[in-house]
Amino acid sequence: MGIDDLAAKAKSALAEHGDKVSDGLEKAAEFVKSKTPDSVDAKIDSGVDSAQEYIAKQQQA
């Protein structure tokens, strides 16, 4: 199994279970924000937003 096979499986999983992954990202972000200074909240939110946009694109593909 090569890297292309792994990438295809990951994209397939995102297409099928993207909503669960997105929910997990939200929960993880809230946990990280509870453990870090408020000054990094915007960066965490930005990273989660970017990841969720990518997931949404994979679900449409």
C-alpha positions in Angstrom: 0.0 0.0 0.0 1.5 3.3 -1.1 0.9 6.9 -0.2 -1.6 7.3 -3.0 -3.7 4.4 -1.5 -3.6 6.0 1.9 -4.6 9.4 0.5 -7.5 7.8 -1.3 -8.7 6.1 1.8 -8.5 9.3 3.8 -10.5 11.2 1.2 -13.1 8.5 1.1 -13.4 8.5 4.9 -13.8 12.3 4.9 -16.4 12.1 2.3 -18.3 9.5 4.3 -17.7 10.7 7.8 -16.8 14.3 7.4 -19.5 15.5 9.8 -18.1 13.3 12.6 -14.5 14.6 11.9 -15.8 18.2 11.9 -17.5 17.6 15.3 -14.3 16.1 16.7 -12.3 19.1 15.5 -14.7 21.4 17.4 -14.3 19.4 20.6 -10.6 19.2 20.3 -10.4 23.0 19.6 -12.5 23.8 22.7 -10.2 21.5 24.8 -7.0 23.2 23.5 -8.5 26.6 24.0 -9.2 25.7 27.6 -5.6 24.8 28.2 -3.9 27.7 26.4 -3.9 31.5 26.8 -6.8 33.4 25.3 -4.4 35.1 22.9 -4.1 32.0 20.8 -7.9 31.4 20.5 -8.2 33.1 17.1 -5.4 31.0 15.6 -7.0 27.8 16.8 -10.4 28.9 15.4 -8.7 29.8 12.1 -7.1 26.4 11.9 -10.4 24.6 12.6 -12.2 26.7 10.1 -9.6 25.8 7.4 -9.9 22.2 8.2 -13.7 22.2 8.1 -13.6 24.0 4.7 -11.3 21.3 3.4 -13.7 18.6 4.8 -16.7 20.3 3.1 -14.9 20.3 -0.2 -14.0 16.6 0.1 -17.6 15.8 0.8 -18.7 17.6 -2.3 -16.2 15.9 -4.5 
